[in-house]
Amino acid sequence: MDEPQDERLDFTAGVPLADLPDGLPVAGRVGTDDALLLRRGDRVHAFGAQCSHYHGPLADGLVVGDSVRCPWHHARFDITTGEAVRAPALDPIACWRVVQRDGRAFVGERIVAGPRERPPVAGHPQSIVIVGGGVAGLAAAEMLRRSGFTRPLTMVSADAAPPCDRPNLSKDFLAGTAEPDWIPLRPPEFYEANAIELLLSTRVTAIDPARRVVALDSGRELAWGALLLATGADPVRLDIPGADPARVHVLRSFADSKAIVARCAGAKRALVIGSSFIGLEVAASLRARGLEVHVVGRDAVPMANMLGEDLGRRIQALHESHGVVFHLGSTVDRVDGSTVRLAGGSRVDGCDFIVAGVGVRPSLALAEQAMLAVDRGVVVDATLRTSADAIWAAGDIARWPDARTGESMRVEHFALAEAQGRCAALNMLGVHRPFDTVPFFWSQHYETAINMVGHAASWDRIEVDGSVQALDAALRYFRGDRLLAMATVGRDLASLRCEATMEGEAVP
């Protein structure tokens, strides 16, 4: 039987330049790899067709300058080297050299991605300790090694598991569509190969900025020349009268998500406390597992304080169409066996377990013990350095001065934490780069994704382009004449354009 022919355009055989429209990628292959060929003026670039994060289609993304942006989660890649230059991607995409000859573009050997800059070794501290086992810490460790830091590097994590893909814990993994081995951001051998000492199930009990040591719960002390504080946030735990604590779950760690999955076995009904992003993502995932789900929330409209009432009501209707039952403007009063009694006298019978998704609090105890400046987060300057010499902070705990709004800002977003970890790493090596990444997050509800660019803690008007009811809209949040943020549903390219514009880029 004849082998099926590969009908993809073979870039190694040459493509006429006349067939390459300026600025629009052309799909094809290099060997067996999916690839894109892009002409920009007199230059031609060849790079992989899928994002290295969740394999989003880069052909549907946005090319600005020498980078291509993924339409799904806004990862960004250098199209001249393939390097991943923006969260949430950690790995590069494939990239190949292109030679122009006789009016045709020929794709040749693969380019090995390298960092855009290597700080001089003279500015490197003698050792670095990272306190925290989340994505900010991992991103910092990776950037340190990629940037030429060869001295001792230690990550200290209270978690039993290595840094993981936290957004997946309430989405695909909890829904049963992601395998457990997809969740770690790096395999165990990565840390050994990069000489990163990863201490799991280990707590830092004190930081001594004067002596430049951290004390561990084992009694060991670690000396550091520079320290990154990336302790993240802790989930709010509710004390519910009558509830068995073993049947009330929170969701922050891999262990938390696995415990909820285990609880689903044989369960029929779950109650979720909290009608914001985490609570509703959990509700969608539990519905995917076939459980009956009730959601209790204080707000009259889910997520109205973050998205506005129109989009909040539409997301509520989406969940209701999938069978979720809402109890809004209410709280849990007490639990009697499997009956959850709500304020006002109503009740939900037959609840097998409860998931509390009512927010998190930044983990500030170590920063306070070390006498760092704290104001609803660890106060940092534009380079993410704290009030103490040689200590930086990144992720959910960091409150930084945002150059675009002139306000201090602390944001609990996965991609932003990763971006801060990278920036802090470079600055620990003497680069002095201000952190200027535009906040971005995504939330998944069944087949519907909500993307948010920017940050709007409050606004005075919302401008809507498209139809919220049709889940095809862009919502712009303003305070006065200043655009603070944009939420999109079904409009990935508009989200990318808004982000690039906020960054001051000339968008084609």
N, C-alpha and C positions, 0 to 999 in steps of 0.2 A: 504494500500500500504506500502510495507516494506521501511524503511529508508535506503538511500544509505550508504554503508559501507565506513568508512574512511580508505583508503588504505595506508595512511602515516604510516611510522614506528613509533610505540609507544615507546618512550624512557623510559617511566616509567615502562614498562614491562621488561626492561633489554635488552641490546644489547651485543652479544659476542665481547670481546675485539679483537678477531681474525678478526672480520668483520670491524674493524676501522683502515683504513690505516693511518700510521703516517703522520700527517701534512695535511691531506685532509679531509675537513668537510663532514659529512654524513647528509643528510636531513631527517627530520622526524617531530614529534610533541610532545608537552608536553600538555596534555589535548587537547584543541582546537587550541593552538598556534603553528604556524610554528616554528620549531627550528632546530638548527644545533648541531651535536655532533662531537667533535674534539679531537682526541688523539694526544698528543705530548709527546713522550717518555712514561713515566709511569704515566702521568697525563691525565685526560679526562675532557673536559669542555663542558658545555651545555649552549647555548645562542640563542637569537632570530635570525631569519633568514633574517629579513629586517632591513635596516638602519632606524633610527628614523627621518631622515631628509626628504627624498623623497621616502622612502621605497625601496631603491636600494637593489639588491640581494647580501647579504654578502657571499654567497657560491661562488660567482664569484670574490670576493675580494682577499686580500692578508693578511696572518697572519704573523706578525713579532713580535718576543718576546711574550709578553702577550697581544697583541692587534690585532684586525682585522680591516682592512681598507676597506671602501666602494668603489666599482669600479666607481661609478658615480661622486661623488663630494668630495671624499677623507676624509669623516668623519671617525673618529677612535674611537673604543670602547675597553675598558678593558675586556678581555674575562673571567676574574676571578670575576668581579663584575657587568659588563654591563655598567659601567660609560662611558659617552661620554667624551673623553679626547681630541678631536680635532674638530675644526670647519669643516663644518657648523652645525653639529648636536648640539642641545641644550639638548635633552632628552636622558636618558639611553635606552639601549635595555634590554629586559628580560634576566635574567641569573638565572640558577638553580644549586643547589648543586648536585654533582655526587658522588655516592658511588660505589666502585668496590668490587664485591663479587662473588666468585666461577667462576672467569674468565669472568664475565659479568659487564657491566656498567649500573647502575640504576640511573635515574634522579629523584631527590626528590624535596624539597621545593625551592621556589623562593628566591633569594638573593636580598636584598634591597641595591641598589647602594649608595655609599657614596663617598665623596671627598677623593682623594689620600692623602691629607695632610691637617691638621688644624693648621694654624699658632697660636702661643701662644697669648692669649688675651692681655697679657701685652704689646704687640707691636701694638695694635689696636688704631687708632686715635679716638678722641672723637666723630667726625662726619665726613661724607664724602658727598661731592656734586659732581655730574656728570653733566657736561655741554655738552649737545648734546643728541638727541633722536634717534640715529641710533643703529646699531647692536653692535658697540664697547661699547657704554654706557650700553646697556641691558646686554651684556655678562659680563661686569664688575660688574653690580649690582647683577646678579645671582651668580657669583663666590664669591662675598663678603658675601652674605647670606649663601651660601653652606659651606663657610669656617669658619663659626662661628661668623661673624661680626653681632652684635645685636644692635649697636648704630644707631643714626639717619642717614638715607640714603635718599638723594633727587636727582632725575633726573630732569633737566630743559631742555625742548625741545621747539624750536620755531615752530615745526610742530603741526598741529591740530590733527594728528593721532598718536597713540602710535607706538613704533618701529615696523617696518614691514619688510617683506621678499623682500628686494629691487630688487634682481635679477629677481623675478617674475613679476615685474612691466613692464619690456620690453619684457618678454617672455610670459608665459601662461596666466597671467591675461589680458594683452593687446590683446592676440590672442583670448580670450574668452573661454579658456579651464580651467580656475581656478576661483573658486567662490570668491567673495569679502571677505568672512569670513575666507578664507585660508591665507590672506595676513598678518594680525597682527601676530607677532612672539609669543606673549603671550596674553591671554584674559585679560579683565579689572580686573577680580577678582584675577589674579596672583599678581598684584602689592599690593593690599590690604592684601592678605594672607602673603606676604613677607615683609610687613611694608616698602614698597618703596613708598615714596611720589613722584608721577609723575606729574609734572607741565607742561601741554601742552599749546600751543599757548602763550608761555612765553619766553621772550628774556632776556638774561643776557646783561646788558649794560656796566658793568665794573667789573674787577677782581682786588682786592687789596691784593697783596701777603703779604704785611707787616701786615695788620690787619687781614688777612685771612677771608675775607668776599667777597661775590659777590653781586652786586647790580642788581636787576631785574627791568624791565620796569614798573612794578606795583608800584615801590617805596620801596618794601620790600628788606631787606638785609638778606642773608643767611650766617651764620658763618660755617666754615669748619676747620677740623683738617687735611684733605687731600682733594685734588681736582683732578678730572680727566677731562682734556680738550679733548672732542671728538666731535668737531663741524663739522667734515666732510668736504664736498666740495660743492660748489655752481655751478650750470650749467652755462655755458657761454651763454649769451643772445645776440642775434644779432639784430642790429638796421638796418633793411632792408628798404630802401627808398620805400615809397608807401604802405607798408604792414600794414594791420590792426593788431595791437598788439594782439587783441583777437583771431585772427586766426593763430597766430604763437606760437606753443607750445614747451616747453622743457619737459624733463622727468627726474625727480629726486625723487619726492615724490609720495605717494599714490594719493594725490589730483591731481597731474600732470597726472598720468596714467588714473585716472577716467575721467578727462577732455578730454583726447584724445578719450577715449571710447565713451563718450557722443557725441563728434564731428563726430564720424564715422556714427552715425545714419543719414541716408539719403545721406551720402557722396558717391561719386563715385571715386574721384581721390585725392591722397595725394602726396605731395612732401616732401621728407626727405633730409635735408641738413646734410651731414656727412656720410662718407663711412667706418667708423670704427665699432667697436663692437656694440655700442648702436644703431647707425644709422641703421645697417643692421639687428639687432634683431627687431627693430621697423618695418623695411620694411617687414620682414618675418611675423610678427604678423598682420600687416595691410593686407597683402595678404591673411592670414588665414581668415580675415573678409570679403574678397571678393573685397577689394578696388584695383583699379589700382594704382601702386606705381612707382614714379620716384625718383631716388637717385642722388643727386648732390654732388660731392666730389672733393676736390682740387687735390688729389693724382691720378696718372695715373693708379695705381693698388690698389684696396681696401686692407687695412691692411698690405701693403707690409712692412711698417716700424716696424711692430710688429711680423709678421709671415713669411716674405720673399715673393718674387714675385710669386713663383710657387704656394704656398698654397693660396695666395691672389687671384690669377687669378682663381684658382679652385673654391673658395668660390663665386667669382663673377659669374662664369658660373652656379653654383648651383642656385643662386638667379635668374639669367636670365632664367633658365629652369622653374622657377616658375612664370615667367612673369614680373619680376622687370626690369625696364628700367633705365640704367645708363647714367649719363652725367658726365664723369670723366675729371680731369684736368680743372675744371671749377668752377665758383662761381656764386652766385645769385647777379645780378646787381640791380634789382628793381622789384617791383610788381605793376601791373596795373590791378586792379579788381581781376579777377581770373586767370590772365595771369602772369606767373613768367618769367621774362626776365633774361637770363644768360649772363655772360661775353662772348664776341665773337659774340653776336647777335642772338643766338638760343633762343627758348622760349618753355615753357610748358603751354598749355592752359587748362582751366577748372579745376584748382586746388581748391579744396574745403578748404583745410587747409595745413599748413606747420608744420613739426616737425623738430626742430633744435637739432641735436645730435652731437655737435662739441666739446665736451669735458667739463671738469669741472676745477674749480680753488679751491685750498684748502682755507677754511674759516679761515683766519689768523688775522682778525681784533682784536679779544679779546686778542690773544697772543701778538700782537704788542702793544696794549694798556697797557698790564701788564708788558711790557718790558722784555718778554721772548726772548731767543735767537731764531732767525728765519733765515732760509736760504732755500728758496723755500719750506718751511714747518717748523713745529716747531721742533727745534733740541732737540733730546732726547739722553740719554746715553743707554747703553745696557739693562738697566732695564726699559726703557721708561720714565725715570724721566727727566723733563725739567731742564732748568738752574736755576729755582727757587725751594727752598726747599718745599717739600710737594705738588708739582704740577707735575702730570704725563700727558702724552698725548698719545692718541691711535687713530688708524684709518687713514683716508685719509690725515690728517694733519701731522702725525708724520714722521719725517725723522730720522731713526735710523742707527747705525753702524752695517752693516751686517758682521758677523764673517767669513762667507764662502768666500766672495769676497774682504773683506777689504774696501769696498766702503760704503758711506752713501747712504741710499735708502729710497724712499718714494713711496709707491705702493697703488693704488686705487682699492683694491680687497675686496669684501664682506667678504670672509672667513678669510682673513688676518686681517681685522679690528676686527672681532669677537675674533680671537686668541690673538690679542694685548690687547683687553679689559680684557680678562681673566688673561693674564700675569700681566698687570698693577694692577689689583685688588689684586692679591697675593702680589705684591711688596708694595702696599700701606699698607698691613698688616705686612710688615717686612720680607718677604721671601727672597728678593734680588735675584730673578731669572732672568738671562739674556734671552732676547727674541731671540729665535733661530728657529722659524717656517719657513719652506721653503714656499715662496709664491706659491699660487695656485689659478687659476680661471678657470671657464668654460663658454662657450658661445654656445648658441643653435640657429641653423639655420635650420628650418623645422625639419626633422628627424635626422639631422647631428649635433653632439656635437664636439666641439673643447675643449680639455683640455690643459692647460699650467702649467707646473711645473717649478719653478724657475723664474728668471727675467732677461731679456736681453734687456737693453736699446739700445745696439748696439752690433754687432758681426762681425767677419771677415770671418766666413764660416758656412755653414749649411750642416750637414750630414743627408741623408734621407734613412730610412729603410722602404721598402714597396712601395706602389704606391699612390702618391698624387692624380692622376686622378681617381683612384678607391676609393678614400676616405678611404684608409686603409694604414696608414703610421705613422711613428714616425720621427719627425724632431728634430735634436739636434743642438743647437746653441752654437758656440764656439767663444771665444776670445783667440787666441793663443792655448794653450793646455787645457785651463780651460773650462769645460762644464758649461754654464750659465743657460740654460733652455732647456726644451723639450716640444714640442707641439705634441699632438697625435690626430688622427682621427681614430676611430674604434679600438683603442688599449688601452683599459682601464687598463689592467694588466701591460703593459709596463710603463704606466704613474705612477702607484703605485710603481713599482719597482724603477723607477728613483727617485721618491720622497724619498723613504726609503734610497736609496744609498746616496743621497745628505745629508740626516740627519746623515749619518755615521752608519746606521744599517747594520748588516750582513743579507743580503736578502737570504732566502732559495731558 
